[in-house]
Every structure is written in structure tokens, then in C-alpha cells.
Amino acid sequence: MTKGLIIEILCRMNFKAENFHQGLYQHICRYEAQALKWYQKKSDGIPHPFYSGFDIRDSAHKIAPVDANVFPAGFNNLSAEDQNQTSALMSQYLKKYAPSLKKILLLTEEHTNNLYYWENILTLKTLMEKGGYEVAPCVARELVSGERTVSTATGQKISLQLLQDVQGDLIISNNDFSSDCDLPQDRPCLPPLKMGWKTRRKHDFFIHYNKLAGEFSEIIDMNPWHFQIKTELFSPFDVTSKENLKTLKSQVTDFLKELQTPAPSSEKPYLFLKNNYGTYGLGITTVSDPEEVLSWNYKTRKDLKATKGGGGVRELILQEGIPSSLFKKEPFSAEPVIYMVGSRPAGGFLRIHEKKDCTENLNRPGVTYKPLSSDRLTNDYKIMKAIYEWIGRIGFLAVGEELKQSG
């Protein structure tokens, strides 16, 4: 038995599922001053994206983000308290970034008829207006329907303008730039176009995140395994090529073997295969047996071709599967989502799916949302919130490193 494995076993003995969160919270509190000092120093050295969001999986022994969104689109899912916090943080950010700012052009998606997305836009508009700004929702090109008015989930209306037809001081994008987008050169855009899914890669984020999670773990005297998420790149990917799938199977085999040592004996290791660039839960499947790769049915192959804006899946990441085990005794699965504004936690919510098990992708049709403060989460909201906010902070640092390296 290796020294590393002995340390891992001892670590798990100290943090069993029933007391893991309590023990982790105690470590965070004990080393909070050192952790905040580290966080401030790291924050000072990177650009601050306007906002970001992190999908988190919590298995009651391992907590890590499984996706990072630089154009988050679920502000309508935040509680009233979190929305107030978000509005205040946005105002603070914008006053520092653009002291003379008066009018914001809120750039939206054009492809969607999702009423909840437009509820998110209405919420964003309201939150920024509370800071005293004029906010004009815009699209970069005409909607498919040709209409300029859209409805929200609560039956309210939003009037949209073409970006090139309206004047404003700053563009704030809630369009994730999955496809090419021409923006006016005379107005800055937050987050910048270069952070869109046309150019951004998930693999880059997780390289930065895992390094930072290791540093954080050392500060709070915890094993980094509890926060890191093993992630590898597979490129190029061609779901129609048998030879390519054989190569993928080989990498999946090695990947799963490496997961077997740290995984608790009660859980079978599995992984997610994900599109290296993309959003909306597209291009994702799970694998627990390498043979599955060579026997994918039509539906799975179709899923691995699906991308927002088209273009197909050309690169994959292999990512350690973390079961979402918040509600083991309930007939649904859930995962927390944390939003950041600049470097500050702004709030969060639960993504809930009653027809998916704890190992599956929950960002699929049938999903519902509840505020993070929902009594469905836990009897000790303070503990869970503090833990998830630290995951959000580390995620923010990783996105900031991405932004810094993009030039």
C-alpha cells in the first residue's frame, strides 16, 4: 500500500459522508484569514469577469465544479435576497469599471424561444436598473421569428432592439458567443467576445481550477482530492470514425483505472464525456465501461454531435464523474449552482431533476430550479453556502486566469 493511498484512507476516515460538510466547514473557518489573504492576492493579479456561474457536484466526500459559465443565464432562479445582493455587486463593479456609465446595452441570445431565458433577461435588466442605469435589451441580428418583442415565463414582455441601431456606453453580454458575432468597435463589451464558446475551451478552465484547488487545499489543511476533478482532453474527436472511437476507448480505459483507487468502494467509477466547447448541456454522455464507446446507439451518437450553433463536436474532455448526493433519500437529484459578480459570491440555486439519477447530467429537459436557501437543501444552510461560495471563488480565479492568458 502506497503512502498516498494510506493518507487518502485516513482522510476519508476523518470525513465520512455524514460529517464531511461539518468537518470541511470547520477547516474553512479555522484557516479563513489565510484563505482570504491568498484569495485577495490571486484576485489582484487577474482580470475580473463581470459575472460567472459554476455548476457544482457534491458527493458528500468530494465537491467540485463541473462547468463554468462566463455568460450565466439563470438570474431569475435566485432568491429575492440573492437578487438584491447581485444588484448591489453589479452596481459596485460598474461604478469602478465605468464611473460615467449611464446606458447599458444588454446583448441577448437570438436563437431561443425559452420563456425562462427571457425571464432571466428581464431579471438582469431589473437588477442593473436598480443601480440607476438605463438598460436596453438588444440582439446582434434579427430573431428567427422577425419579431422584436418576446414574452417571459411570467407573461411579461421585453422589447428588443438591433444592437447597431441603438446608442449606449457599454455592452453587457448574456449571449455566449457560440457563433461569430459582429460587435461595434467603439463600445466595450463585458464579458469580452474572446470568452465566448466560439474560442473558449473547457479543458483550459479545469487546468487552472485544479491547480488553484490544490493551493486552497494546502492552505486549509485538506486533501486536494476533495476539491479537484480529474479532466483530460481527447482531440480530435470523430463519432463517425471506428478508429477514432477505438482510440477513445483506450483513453477511457486508462482514465477509469486511475479513478478506481481514490473512489469510495461503494461507488463504481464513471466519467462524463463532454464537448470541449459548448453549453446548454449539449454534447454530453456518461461512461462506466469502456466497451460502451464502441456500442453507442443512434441517440448517444446524435447527442455527441449536438452543439449550439451547429458545427459538431470536434474535441472532448474526459471528466471524472462526481455523483450528486445531496438528496439520497429523495426521488430526485440536485446540484448547486453558484453565481459570482466580479470576485464576490452573488448567490445561487439548486438544479433539480426528478427523472435523472445522481450520476447523470441534470441540465436536460424536465429540469426545475429552487433557490439555494430552499429548505430542500439542508438544515444547515450556512455551512453549505460557505462551502459552495469557496468553490465559486476558486472557479472565478480560474476564469480570471483564462481571461488573462487570452491576451
Stockholm file with secondary structure:
# STOCKHOLM 1.0

chainA/1-407         MTKGLIIEILCRMNFKAENFHQGLYQHICRYEAQALKWYQKKSDGIPHPFYSGFDIRDSAHKIAPVDANVFPAGFNNLSAEDQNQTSALMSQYLKKYAPSLKKILLLTEEHTNNLYYWENILTLKTLMEKGGYEVAPCVARELVSGERTVSTATGQKISLQLLQDVQGDLIISNNDFSSDCDLPQDRPCLPPLKMGWKTRRKHDFFIHYNKLAGEFSEIIDMNPWHFQIKTELFSPFDVTSKENLKTLKSQVTDFLKELQTPAPSSEKPYLFLKNNYGTYGLGITTVSDPEEVLSWNYKTRKDLKATKGGGGVRELILQEGIPSSLFKKEPFSAEPVIYMVGSRPAGGFLRIHEKKDCTENLNRPGVTYKPLSSDRLTNDYKIMKAIYEWIGRIGFLAVGEELKQSG
#=GR chainA/1-407 SS CCHHHHHHHHHHHHSCTTTHHHHHHHHHHHTHHHHHHHHHHHHHTSCCCSEEEEEEEECSSCEEEEEEESSCCCGGGSCHHHHHHHHHHHHHHHHHHCTTCCEEEEECCSSCCCHHHHHHHHHHHHHHHTTTCEEEEEESSCCTTCCSEEECTTSCEEECEEGGGSCCSEEEECSCCSSCCCCCTTSCEESCGGGSTTTCCHHHHHHHHHHHHHHHHHHTTCCGGGTCCCEEEECSCCTTCHHHHHHHHHHHHHHHHHHHTTSCTTSCCCEEEEESSCCTTCSEEEESSGGGGGGCCHHHHHHTTCCTTSSCCCCEEEEECCCCCTTTTSSSEEEEEEEEETTEEEEEEEEEETTSCTTSCCCSTTCEEEETTCTTTCSCHHHHHHHHHHHHHHHHHHHHHHHHHTC
#=GC SS_cons         CCHHHHHHHHHHHHSCTTTHHHHHHHHHHHTHHHHHHHHHHHHHTSCCCSEEEEEEEECSSCEEEEEEESSCCCGGGSCHHHHHHHHHHHHHHHHHHCTTCCEEEEECCSSCCCHHHHHHHHHHHHHHHTTTCEEEEEESSCCTTCCSEEECTTSCEEECEEGGGSCCSEEEECSCCSSCCCCCTTSCEESCGGGSTTTCCHHHHHHHHHHHHHHHHHHTTCCGGGTCCCEEEECSCCTTCHHHHHHHHHHHHHHHHHHHTTSCTTSCCCEEEEESSCCTTCSEEEESSGGGGGGCCHHHHHHTTCCTTSSCCCCEEEEECCCCCTTTTSSSEEEEEEEEETTEEEEEEEEEETTSCTTSCCCSTTCEEEETTCTTTCSCHHHHHHHHHHHHHHHHHHHHHHHHHTC
//
